[in-house]
């Protein structure tokens, strides 16, 4: 990864389940993603829990010498059990504050397999990108085909005219963990270049 790309992705927000799921490939992917985040020189931002895929990716980052920021609402401190080993552990009043802080801290977003909460966080980011509220890359990690039904639903929405070409939903899809960080870096670098061109054009108006 070149110096420009490495500087663009400093913090990766990972959305994922507080359970491990039924397929061992999910936990394997979480461990691998933690390793890849550290290898790319980035830090992890996540929901602060110690169980499931959340705990797996965070512990992997720590085990490989990386930095973890965990953000958890007060009412989930006991239910999800916080990962006390995280270097930066923040307890916030509610889910809205959690999502806002996670967004502010992140340069890119990855959705591993998860439940309704993971889906809600992913779709919110996709909506914000669609509405041009930010240009941070959003990647769907389609591990063992987990997100395939959602991707099919997006295509169904396009076919029925609810996702138009002028309001396209922009996201990346990776089936292999090894592809995630390079894809995020390339997308972030492209967005940075396009933003710089836009700024120059605006300045010349």
N, C-alpha and C positions, 0 to 999 in steps of 0.2 A: 504494500500500500504506500503510495507516495506521500510526501510531506503535506501537500495541500489537502488530500483526502483525509489523512489522519487527523489534521487539525479541525476538520469540519465536524466529525463525529466524536464528541468528547464524552457524552452520556447517552446511554441507550435505555429507554424505558421498555420493560418487558411486562406484558399482560399475560397471565396464565392462571391455571387452576390452583386452588388451595388443596385439591386432591391430586393423586397421581394418575387417575384414570385406569382403564382396564388393559391398555396395551403397554408393555414394557418399553416400547419405542419412544413413548412420551418422556419418560424419566431420562432415558439415554440421551434424547435430544436436549433436554434441559441442562444436563451436565455438560454436554458438548458446547452448547451456546455460551454457558458461563466461561468455559475455556477460551472460546473464540473472541468473546468480548475483551478479555484481558489481553490476549495475543494482539488484538488490534489497537491496544493502548487506550481503550475506552473504560468507562465506569458504568456500573449497573444502577438503575433507578427502578424500584419495584414496590409492591404493596406491603412489604414489611413482615409478612408471615413466615413461619418456620416450617410449615407443613406442605405436602404436595409438591407440585412442580415449582411453586414459588420458592419453597425452601431449597429445592434441588438446584435451581439456577443460582440462587444467592450463595449457597455453600460452595458451589463450584467456583464462582468468582473469588471467594475468600481463599479457597484451597489453592488457587493459582496466583495468589498474591495481589488480587485486584481490590477495588474499592466498591463498597455497597452503600447505597442510600435507600433506606426503607421508610415508607410513609404509610402510616396506618391510622385509621380513625379510632378514637378512644373506645367506642363500644365494641371494637373487634380485638382489643388487646388480649382479652382472655379467651375469646372464641377461636381466634386463629393462632394465638400465641406468637409473640414477637420474636424475631431472630435477634437476640441480644448481642450477638457477635458483630452485627453490622456496625461499621465505623460511624455512620450518620443515620441515626434512628429518630424519626420525627413522629410525634403523636399529635394528631389534628382533631378538631371538634367533630367533623362529619365527612361524609363521602365527597361532597362538593369540594371541600378544602383539600382533600387528598388528591382528587383528580386534577385540580388546578395546580397544586405544587408539583405533581408528577409531570404535567405538561410543561410548566415553566423550567423544570430542571433538565428536560430531555432535548436532545438534538434529533432523535429518531425513535420510532416505536416498532416493537415486534410483538405479534400475538402468537404465542404458543397455544396448544390445545387448552381448553378451559370450559367453564360453564357460562351461565347467564351473565354473571358479572364481567367476565372476560369479553363476552360478545358485546355487552353494552359499552365497555370502554373502547373496544375496537371500532364499533360503528360510530361512536361519538367523534373519534379522530377522523374517520373517513368523511363524516359530515362536515367537519370543520375544513378539511382540505377541499371538499367539493364547493363549499361556500367561500373559498379563498381567504380563510382566516389565518392560515399558516401554510408554509411550504416544506415542513419537515416530512421526511419520508416515512411511510407507514407500510410495514411488511407483514404479510400473513404467512406464517410458517406452517405449511400444509403437511405436517408430519403424519406419515402413514395414511394420507388422504383424509385427515380429520376435518378440514375445512371445505372439502369438496362440495357438500350440500349448500354451504353458504355461497360459494363461488357460482354454483348453478343457479341459486336464487338471484344473485346479481345479474346474471345473464338473462334470466326470466324477466326481471325488471326492465332491462334494456329492450327486450323483445316487445314488451307491453307498453313501451313509451314512457316509463317513469324515471329512467335514467337516460336523458337525452345527450346527444353529442356535445352540446354547449354547456352541459352541467355534468360532465363525466366524473365518475368516482375514480380517483387516482390511487392505486395501491400496487405494491410489489407482491409477488408470490414466489416463495422458495420451498422446494421439497427437500432440499439437503441443508443441514445446518452450516456446512462449510461455505455455502453460497451467501449466507445472510449478511455478514459484515461487508464483504465486497460489494454486494448489491446496494446496501444502505450508503456506503461511502460514495459510490458512483452517482447515486440519485441525489445525495446532498451536494456533491460538487457541481452537478449540473444545475441544481436549483440556485446555488450560490452564483454561478456564472451568469445565469439568466437574470438574477436579481441585480447584478452589477451592470449588465447591459441595460436593463430597465431604468436603473438610476441614472445612467449616463444620458439616456434618451430624454428622461424627464428634465434633467438639468439643461438640456439644449432647447427645450421648448420655450 
